Every structure is written in structure tokens, then in C-alpha cells.
Amino acid sequence: MRWANLLSEQKISDSNSDDSEITSGFANDYKQIIMSQQLRSMHEKTQIFPLGCNDLIRTRYTHSAEVSAISKLIAQRMVVQVIKSRKNTAFNEIIMYQISELLMCAAMLHDIGQPAFGHFGEEAIKMWYRTNLDKVMYRGTPVTEVLSKEMTGDLYNFSSLAQSLRCVIKLDNDHFSLSSSVLSVLIRYAASSTQIRAENGIKKTGYFYSERSQVAKIQEAAGTANCRHPLTYVLDAAERIASMTAVMEDSVKKGRITCLDLLSELRKEEYLGDAVTPEEYKRFAYIVKNLGICYENARKDSYQDAEVRAIRMWISSLQNQLAEFAAVCFADNYDKIMKGTYTGDIVSDSWCRIILRAFNDVEKRFAFFAPCILNIEISAKTIFGFLLNCFINAAVNYDTDNKQDDMYEKYLSIIPDRFKNIYHRYAKDEDDAQKLYLRFMMVTDFICEMTDNEAKNLYKTLNGII
């Protein structure tokens, strides 16, 4: 892979968007993204804790902004590390600027396809398809016998990563006209739903069958072939760092754990494992010690909420350290990454794995088993299960000569015309199986774009709950 292609500003969209105002770098891409209605709707989508009166709790939008900032931080340090290690002597400040700008764009978009209720919403959609799709009938035949393996695979292995890419390419293409390199970074796994292979580092569906032709164009323009874009590793690391530190911070803000309790948990030696080097132990011990220092300083300065002040100071310092070592790991694995043979991730493959191990355990016991989190999980399954049951069955015979139930016609009238227009645009001249698949994607698009409140309100309305 060559950086000249990996940082290409070539467009693949057939959008009529005018990008004549700004022609340098990825500034126009960023402007389009920030002004997108889809991005603004992420203010009303849950990140971890449910949305409520506490404005300090993160939403999908604030999470994306944080990932964008951390991506830029890792990118800058990564370029420095690559130059220092002489892995690429062509790297300079101009390359650093381009990489940073590109990553800020991709990071703001990385969750744009995430449904309501956080990752519980994503899981609820996937599980509904796995449990119910074979019960849906089309002309007397289960739809799973009509659809191809790739089509059913997209539904059984529904992924918000692939949905985000679909959103940018298909659902808002009258507004987005993005550089191929930005879109390439959004292909988090260079694999379809039938190519998931955990042993090769492919954990989720990277793109849907419906976007296969666009993905091929993106990969050709970026010169990535069937490999991940190198900067995808940076985006993944930034999201990992942002997510795990956000859970800790929000858990303290919500009163799920105190700073002193967190300090006590992190001091447990069980997190260190057997393969920890003296240097790694020293770094981890410093991080834990720093939490205690931040807490004592906040108390001495008589802050009204010492807990929140302390955790914010500590998280800020921790993010800087994690970003630094993710950058070092990228430089250490630079040759493999550029050849497309690296299958790890630059957070878990660095000393950061110790703090990851500790945070994962604390999250499970103090955050994800909180009543409010469990309520979200149950709500997502109930609400999305009901909505998918209604709209998938209604969509089966849409745009066919099959007789349609009057109630299903009413359900279809609720789906906004723009989703139907997208369906008709791409279903034209396709066979029955492809059209059926695209109708299911139409419903999935509609469901995924709903905010938390929109999904809850539609569920209540259709169930006669006032």
C-alpha cells in the first residue's frame, strides 16, 4: 500500500455536492460531515448510560467527537514514532496533517449507523433476524430459502460498522461526497458477512452485500485491495480508548463506583497476569498511583464534586498515555500493517492490555450490571423486536403483485419516502431475491436511524400506549 493512494482525495460518489469552496486537504469532507442531519441526530442516541436529565452523560455524538480528538492525538504521535524508527523516511508534517484530518472525518462518521440504545440495539436487531427470519414467508416459501447466503449473512450478522458505511454511501449520498480514503478507513473489516474469521482478526461484518460494488471502487481508489486501511487501526484504537475511559468516567458520575473503590479495584494483582514485564508493571502502577493523586488534589482544592473532578483529570492523563503507546505499537508493526498482514490491534498488542483487562472487569461488575443499563438491554430487545416483526412482514410483499394485508399497508405508510426511494433506486432491474433483500435493508435503515425517543414513541403508538 502507498500513502499517495491511502490519502487520496478522489471521490467515488455520484452526488451533486459542490466542494468548490474548499479544495485543500479533507476540510470539505469534515464540513459535510459536521453539517449532516444524520450526525446531529446522534445527540439523541445512547452511548452507555441511558439519556436523561444529566447533560454530562455521553451520547453517540459526544462519543464520536471524543474518538475524533483521540484519533488525531494518536496520529500525530504515530507519525513521530514512524519517523523516529525510520520505518518511512518520507513522513513529515504535511503527512501528519493529512492523516490527522482524514482520521477526524472518519471518527465523526464511525458510529453514524449505530441504532438506538447503544450496542444493545445492534445486538437486538441481529438476534431478531437470527431467531425470526426463517419464519417469514414469501410466496409460500421461507425467505431464507429465497435469499442468497450473502444476503441472509448480512441479516444474521448485522453490524453497525457495515451500517455506518451504508449510511454514508447510500442513505445520505445526496449530501455526502467524501474522499475515497475517508470511506476506506470506515471499512473497519475488509470482509463481507460470510467472510468473518476470528482467527484472521475479522470479528464483524465490514460491509453489506448491497454495498459490494461501491466497496470495490473505494478499495481500488485507496489501493488497499482486500486489506484494511492502515489508519483503520488508529481509528479502532481511538474508539477503544474513548469507550473504556468514558465508561469509567460516567460510572463515577452516575455514582456506580467511587474513585477510592476504583483505586482499590485497580490495585488487585490479578489483572497483571503472568507475562507482565517489570517495565509494564511500573507503567501500570504509575497509572493507578496517579488516580490517588488526582483524588487527593481535588479534595485539597475543595472542589464541590471532588469525585468528578478527580476522575476527569485522571482520564485525561490516561488517554494521553494510552495514545502514546498505541502510536508506538503502530510504528513497531508498521511493515506488517502496510503489507496487510497484521491481524492484531494496536491497543491490545501494547502494554495497554493490562489496563484493558482491569477496566473490562470493573465495567462488567460496576457499570453493565447497573439497573439502568439492564433496562436498556431489555427495552432494546422488546422495542426492536416488535418493530422488526411489524415492518419486515409488511415489507415482504411491498413492490410486488402479491396481495397485501391492509394493516401492513398502514405500517408501510409510516416508513419515510426517502427510504423507499433509495430502495427503488437500487432495486431497479434486479431479480426477486435481490429486491426482497433490499426491502429488508430498507426496514433496517428505517429502524437504525431512529433515536432512542423515536423508537420508544413509535413502539408506544403502535401498541396503543398513550
N, C-alpha and C positions, 0 to 999 in steps of 0.2 A: 504493500500500500504506500502511496505517495501523498505527502501533505498538500501538494498543489491541488490534488483532487479531493482530498479529505476536507479541505477548507473552501471548496468551490462554492461560488455564489450562483451557479446555474439553477434556473427554475425548471420544474417539471410540470407545474400546474397549468391548466388551461384557463385559469382565472383571468378576468379583465382588470385586475387590480393595477393601479398606477403607482409604480415605485420610482417615478422620476424625481421626486422631491429629494431623496437621499440616495446616493449611489455608492457610497463607500462603506465597506465592512458589512456587518449584519444589523446595522441600525434600523433599516427599514423593516426587516423581519421582526425586530423587537417592538417597533411601533405598532405593527399589525397585531401582534400577539396581545400587547397590553390593552389595545382598544377593542379586543374581541368580546362580544357579548357572552360567549361560552366561558371565557376566563372569568369574567365578572360574576357569573352565576356560581362559581366555586366558593364565593363568600358564604353561601348558604348550604354548604355540604360539610358533613362531619369529617374531622381528621381522626381523632381517637376518642376523646370525650364528647358527649352529646352537646349540641349547640344550646345555649341558654342565655341567661342574663349576664353571665360573666364574660366580658369582652376580651379578657386576657387569654381565654382558651383558643387554641388554634383551629382554623378552618382549613379546607383544602387550598384556598388561595394563599393564606399566610404561610402554610407549609411549602407551597411551590416557590414563594418568594425567598424563603429561607434556603431551600435547596439551590436556588439560583445564586444566592450570595456565597454559599459554601462551595459550589461548583467553581465559581470564579477564584476563590481562595486556593482551592486545590490546584487549579490550572496554572496559576501564577507560580506556585511553589514547584509544581511538576516540571515546568519549563526550566526553572533554575536548576533542578536536580538533573535533568537530562543534559543540560549544558555542562554542569559540573562533572558528570560521569563520562562526558564526551561520547554519548550514545548517538547524538545528532548535532554535528557542528554547525548546521545551518540554522538552528534555533536562535531566535533573537527577540527583541522587544516587540517587533511588529507581529511575529508569530504568536507571542504571548497575548497580545491584544486581540488578535483574531480568534484564537482559541477561547479566550475568556468571553468574548461577545457571543460566539456561537453557543457555548455552554449555557450562558444566561438565557438565551432563547429557548433551547431545548428543555431546560429545567422548568421554565414557566409553563411549558406545554405537557410535561411528562405525566401529569395526573388529570388532564383535561377530559379523559374518557372515563374517569372513575365514577361509578354510580353513587347514589346517596348512601348514607350510613357507613361510610368508610369501607374497609376491606370486608366487613360483614355483608355489605351489599353485593360486592363482587362474588363472594362465596355463595350467597343465596341464589343468585342468578345461575351460576354454574350447577349447583345442586338441583335446582328445579329442572333444568334440562336433562341432567343425568337420571333423574327419578321419573320424569313425566313425558319426555319426548316420544318414547316408543308407544305411548298410549294415544297420541294424537293421530287421527286418521285423515288420509287424503284419498278420496275416491275409493274408499273401502280398503285401503292399504295403509299400514303404519308408515308414517312419514320417514322413519329410519330406514325403510326399505326403498324409498324413493330417492332420498338424498345420497350423495356420494360419501365416501369415507372422510374426505377432506371437509365436507360441509357439516356432517354430524360432529366431526372432531372439533370444529370451531365452537360449537354449542356446548358440547360436553366439557371442553377445556377452555371455556370462556375466560378471557384475560383482559383486565383493564388496560394493560400495556398495549395490546393489539387494538383495543377500542380507542385509546388515545390517538394512535396512528390513524385509525379510520376517521376519527373526528376531524383531524387536520386535513386529511387528503380528500375526504368525501363530503362530510357534513357541513363544513364551513368554507368550501372551496370558492365561493363567490366573494369571500373576504380575504382568505389566506392565499398568498403566492410566495411561498417560502423557498429558501435556498435548499438545494438537494442535500447539502451537508447537514443542515439542521434536521431535516427529515431522516437522514441516515442515522443520526445519533438517537433518534426516537425509536428506531428498530432495536429494542433492547435485547432481543434474541433473534438471530438471523435464521429463524426456523418457523415453519407452519405448525399447526396444531397436531399434525401427525408425525412430527419430527422431534418431539420432546424426548430428550435423552439426558437424564440427570448425570450420568457418568461423563458426559461431554460438556457439562456446565449449562445445558439447555433445560431450564426449570419450568418455563412457561411458554405459552403461545406468543410468538413475537409479532406475527401479522396474520390476519384472516385470509382465507381463500379469496374473498371478494376484492382484496387489495393486491393480489399477487402480481398483476401486470405493472401496477404503479411501483411496487417494491423493486421489481426488476429494473425499472428505469432509474430509481433512486440509487440502487447499488451500482449500476453501470456508471452513473454520473460521478458518484463518490469514489469509485474504484475499490469498493470493499468486497466485490464478488459475493460469496456466501459467508463472509466473516463479519464480526461485529466491528463497528466503527471504533477506533481506539478511544475516542472520547466518551463512548458509552460506559466504559469502566469508571471514568471520573464521575459521570452522572450517577451511576449506581452507588458509588462510594458516598457522594454528597447526600443522596437520598437516605442512605443507611445512617449516616452520621446525624442528619437532621431529624430523622424519625426517632432514633433511640434517645437522643438528648431531649427531644420535645416531650416524650413520654415521661421522662424523669422530672422535667420542669413542671409539666402540667399536673403530674401526680402530687407534687408538693403543693402547688397552687390549690388543688382540689381537696387537700387535706388527707390524701390517701396514705402518705408517708411523710415523716418529718426529716429534716436534714440530719439530725442525730441518729435516727433509725437507719437512714440510708448509709450514713457513715459506718454504723455498726455492721450492716449487711456487707458492705464492700471490704471490710476488714477480714472477712471469713476466708481462710486459706484454701477452701475447696474450689474456688474459682481459678486458682493458679495452675492446677494440673501438674503433670509430671515433666513436661517438656519445656518449662519456663527457664530461660537463661537468667543469670544474675542481672544482666542489663535490663531485661524485660521486667523483672521483679522490681528493680529500682524505679523504673518509669511508672509502673502501676502504683507503687507505694507513694510516689510523689503526688500522683493524681488524687489518691484517697486523702493524703495529708492536706492537700490544698483545699478540699471541701471543708475540713475542720477549720482551717484558717479563714476561709471566706465567711463561715458562720460566725466565728468569734468577732471578726471585724465588723460584720453587720450589727451584731449585738452591741459592741462598744460604741458604734456611731449612733446608737439609739434610733435605728430605723423602726418605724411603726410596725412593719411586717418584715422582721429580720429573716424569716424563712424564705420568702420570695426573693428578697434582695440577695441573700447568700447563694441560692440555687442559680439565679441568673448570672451572677459573677462567675460562679464555678463552671457553668455550662459554656459560657463564652470562652473561657480559658481552655476548657476541654476540647471544644470544637477546633480551636487553633492547633492544638497538639495532634488531634486525630487527622486533620487535614494535612499536616506536615508529613506524618508517617504514611498516609495513603499516597502522597506525592512521591515519597522515597520508594515505596513498593512499585509504583508505576515505572519509575526510572530503572529499578532493578530488573523488571520484567519487560523492559522496552522492546527488545528484539523479538520476543515471543508475541507480544501484543501486536507489533507491526506485521508479523508474519501470519497472524490469525490463529496461532496455535495455543495461546494462553487460555486456560479454562477456569482459572480461579477468579477471585475478586480482590481488589487492592486494599480492602479493609480487613477481611478475614485472613488474608495471607501475610499480614503485618503483625506487629506486636499488639495491635488493637484488638486482636481476638480475645485477649484476657478481659478487657473492659466489656466487650460484646457479650461474653459468656456471663459475666456478672450482671449486666443490665438485663439480659434476657430472662434470667431467673427472677430478678426483682420485679420486672414488668409483669410476669405471669402471676406472681403472688400478691402484688400490691396495686396493680393497675387493671389488668384484664379480667380479674375476678371481682371488680367493683360492681355493685348492683346496677349502676347507670350504664356500664359497658355491657353487662349481660342483657339488660333491657334492649339495647340497640340490636344485639345479635338476634334476639327473639323477634323484635319488631321487623327487622330486615327480612327474615325468613317468612314471616306472616304476610307482610305487605307485598313484597315482590312475588311471593308465591301466588297470591291472589291475582295480582295484576297480570302476571305472565299467563296464568291459566285463562283469564278473560281474553286478553289481546292476542295471544298465539292462536287460540282456537278460532278467534274471529278472523285472523289473517290468513288462515289456511285456504279459504275459498275466495279471498279478495282477488280481483282482476282475473277471474275465471268465469266460465259459463255455468258453474255449479250453483245450485240453489243455496242461498244464504239465509240463515235464521235472522229474523227481524232484530233480535237483541244484539246479535253480533254486528249487524249493520250500525246499530247505535254506538257500540264500542268503537267501531272503526271511525265513526264521525268525530270521536274525541282526539284521535291522532292528528296532529297539525299537518296541514297540507305540504309543508316543506319536506317532511319525512316521506310522504307519498310521492312527491315529485322526484326525490332522489331515487326512490325505488323504480319509478317508471323510466327514469333516465338510463339506469344501468340494466334494467330488465328487458329493454327493447331487443327483440330478435333472439332472446335466449330461450332455451328449452324449458319444459315444465319443472324439472328438478332445480335448475338454476333460479327460476322465478320463485319457486317455493322457498328456497334458501334465502333469497333476497327479501322476501316478505318477513321471514323470521328475523333477519337482520334489521329490518325497518322497525319492528316492535322492540328489539333490543336497544336500538338507537334511542327510541322514544323513552323507554324505561330509564336508560342510563343518564339521559340529560336532565331528568327531574332532580330538583333539590330535595333535601330532607322533607321540608314542609309541603312541597308539591306532591311528593309521593304519599305522604300521610293524608293529605287533604283529599286526594283522588280516591284513596282506599276508603276513607270515611264516606265520601259522596256516593260511591258505587255500592256501599253496604247500607246506605240509608241512615248513617250516623250523623246526627246534627250537633 
